[in-house]
Amino acid sequence: MSVNFQVNGKPAKANAETDTPLLWVLRDELGMTGTKFGCGAALCGACTVHVNGEAVRSCQTPLSAVSGKKVATVEGLSAKNNHPLQVAWIKHDVPQCGYCQSGQLMSAAALLAKNNNPSDADIDNAMSGNICRCGTYPRIRAAIKDAAATMRKA
Amino acid sequence: MTDIQTSRRSFLKTSAAATGGLLMAVNLPGTLGQAMAAGTVSTPNAWVHIADDNTISILVAHSEMGQGVYTSMPMLVAEELNVDLSQIKVVDAPPGAAYVNALLGAQITGGSTSVRAGWEKLRVAGAQVREMLVSAAAAEWNVDRAQVKADKGMLMGPNGKKATYGAMAAAASKLPVPEKPAIKDPKDFRIVGKRTKRLDTPAKTNGTAEFGIDVKLPGMVYATIVQCPVIGGKVKSFESAQAKSMPGVQAVVQVSDGVAVVADSWWRAKKAAEKLTIQWDEGAVASISDASMLEGNRAAAKSGKVIPIIASKGDVANAIKGAAKVLEAEYVSPMQSHSPLEPMNFTAHVQGNKALLIGPTQFQQGAQGAVAGALGLKPEDITLKTTFLGGGFGRRLELDFIVQAAEISKAVGKPVKLLWTREEDMMHDYYRPMGVNHMKAGLDASGMPVGVHFKVTSQSVTQRAFGLPKETLDPFMAEAAVAGYNVPNTQHDLVIHDTGFRVGYWRAVSHSMNAFANESFVDEMAKAAGQDPYAYRMKMLEGKPRYANVLKLAAEKAGWGKPVAAGRARGIALMEGYDSYMAQVAEVSLNKDGSVKVHKVTVAADVGHMVNPDTVEAQLQSSIVFGMGAVLKHQITMNNGRVQETNYNTYEPVRMYEAPQIDIVLVKSTEKPGGIGEPGTAVAAPAIANAVAALTGKRVRRLPLTADAIRQA
């Protein structure tokens, strides 16, 4: 039985068992490897994507839960790196190893979609589910504020 | 101190020669050429490939694991090649003799050595190619070499003569490589030393950067592995019928370290692996716990063979005997896991007597050699491609997961991507060994030390990893043991205690435990002397300008001596490591639950010449946050040989809400470059511990510095 949904605005169909986590459907069946596997237990946030605009951990989201819904991944932010968050990430040279950054960007994008002027506490709340083992947090914080300012001007 | 550094650097070379362990891998024929496009590329030397369409590739022998080498290494070559970074492509170097890290004696990314090893070598490499291009153009145009200039990928001669580097590359490659080309005076640098945007950032913000986990080969299948919960345990027998009946499962394979399940997707492999029933022969490690490890270390500290780290100065025993006050303390650093965010993985395709390996490794030649040994192949028949590493921190110096991938591929005859679960990763690490440091000092009537005795007891990673003979000095246990302070009588000893458990090199290696002990103890001495910890340190730094300078800069920037917000206190610490000098001031308070909140860390660093100052800052931020986790939160514990921490809930790295403000002061310096990936991790521990002691009056000598540890201190 296949499940139909949208990924980054385009129709998608998956044939995996419906209890398969969305993460593995994206990576192994649809070939979209920007979304990463870190812990398999919703502890690290590396697999963060949006489902109907909400940031979710795709390692804990079964395929059945996204039937008919809109999924957005890092590939959908902008392939050309022109989303305000990507621009800010590049300006601040945020990534080090880079492995967590897809998840960081998606958590930040969900935050800014609702709040384009986040306080430090707002950033702490939205971003503390995303582990960066390289410790890029100071730059993530600065880049989010920078992107928020850009979005407020837009 | 210099003696120790020298021995650390030359160590692996010597060890490899002595044991033969690395020689096979080191003397491989270069496999240069696999990174080149067919037919159109010229290779003046091992570091620069130039295509006739003027595409210039710079090869990087180090693995990019976040520390910025895919930018800093090309900067060094480009500086002398006279090209802009926008004109070059970065290519990962294959295993090869030309790419051996001279500071470590093998093609290894570790020990904060990349810039130090490449500083001169890569500038010379760029200059060689520039001179060869100039010579080729001069010959072609029949003019004097002095009349030809090379800049931004173009060669320019008299009378408007012009050619691209690409047009002259083939001719240049036929010329002898000049051994000692002229290189620039650093004051003429146009690229090196300038803040430079990382070349790998754009690929890391749109999901296109390829990590090991993202590798895909035609016909590839997916595997996961179940290893014995007691590291080193072996499969006795296993039942796989249920696993094999699961959807998509293609094979269940026993490999050296456990049982692997192969399926048409990773999730299916993982689900099937849960259905395996495995009987284990747990082996000797099953009797170990972290409590028994600590007892073993303490016993060894009393009765084990004492190995001098450096010649004693004066007579410590006598000096302490005659001192006005005697202080003694024991410091304990627990085991730590690397836990990079990308779990261990590798992709292998073994076909007959050839193998293709693709993935994240810090040790290219080791990977080639280990797989060759395990599968009975010749190293030169193994092709290895390095992807981006989703963190390394020392874990990817190890080769276990690479051999496993190759074994599985050989068994199923297909390309296989092996990926561990996080639980497998955390429970099967090569952990930072436990360290027990004993410090003893005698203070004179003015409170200053007349004698200091340092002793570290820990396990030798180098014995396991590189066959260091027993009861000989492991320089990777002695780092930062000798502090910079002027003390008339000193003795530095080391005792190696083999716990029987598997240990590895962890970010900053022994700097962590040794700096924690040394710099906590200096604060304890200052307290006993009734003196300010900063002023006390300064008194002992006469004739040590680089130490004194960073200490002063950090203190000034942090407002040392000025009032601090209510409920907060500051702590200071100082260290030299990897040829870099660093001081940190941590400002802390206690949360309501009694845990430590680090508000701000001020760091002053003199790292000598910098290649990319922005990367130096990024590495300082990174190493401090990384160190903070180990200081405040996490440790690896064991019971019946089983690691108890299994995921990021029980071994929880620092999160955004805990990350402090980090203020950085960089010293402008023309000293030789120092390493910067690691020292900050080591200095964070004593800076924070000293701040907590200043705040609470309680000295925690056993990490991690949790709310409970403070209550019990």
Interface residues (C-beta under 8 A of the other chain):
Chain A: A16 E17 T20 P21 W24 R27 D28 E29 G31 M32 T33 G34 T35 K36 F37 G38 C39 G40 A41 L43 C44 A46 T73 V74 E75 L77 S78 A79 K80 N81 Q86 W89 I90 D93 V94 P95 Q96 C97 G98 Y99 C100 Q101 S102 L105 I123 D124 N125 M127 S128 G129 N130 I131 C132 R133 C134 G135 T136 Y137 P138 R139 I140 R141
Chain B: E64 M65 G66 Q67 G68 K197 R198 D200 T201 P202 A203 K204 T205 N206 G207 T208 A209 E210 F211 I213 D214 K216 Y222 P247 S265 W266 W267 R268 S339 P340 L341 E342 P343 F388 L389 G390 G391 G392 F393 L419 T421 R422 E423 D614 A618 Q621 S622 S623 I624 V625 F626 N647 Y648 N649 E652 P653 V654 R655 M656 Y657 A659 Q661 I662
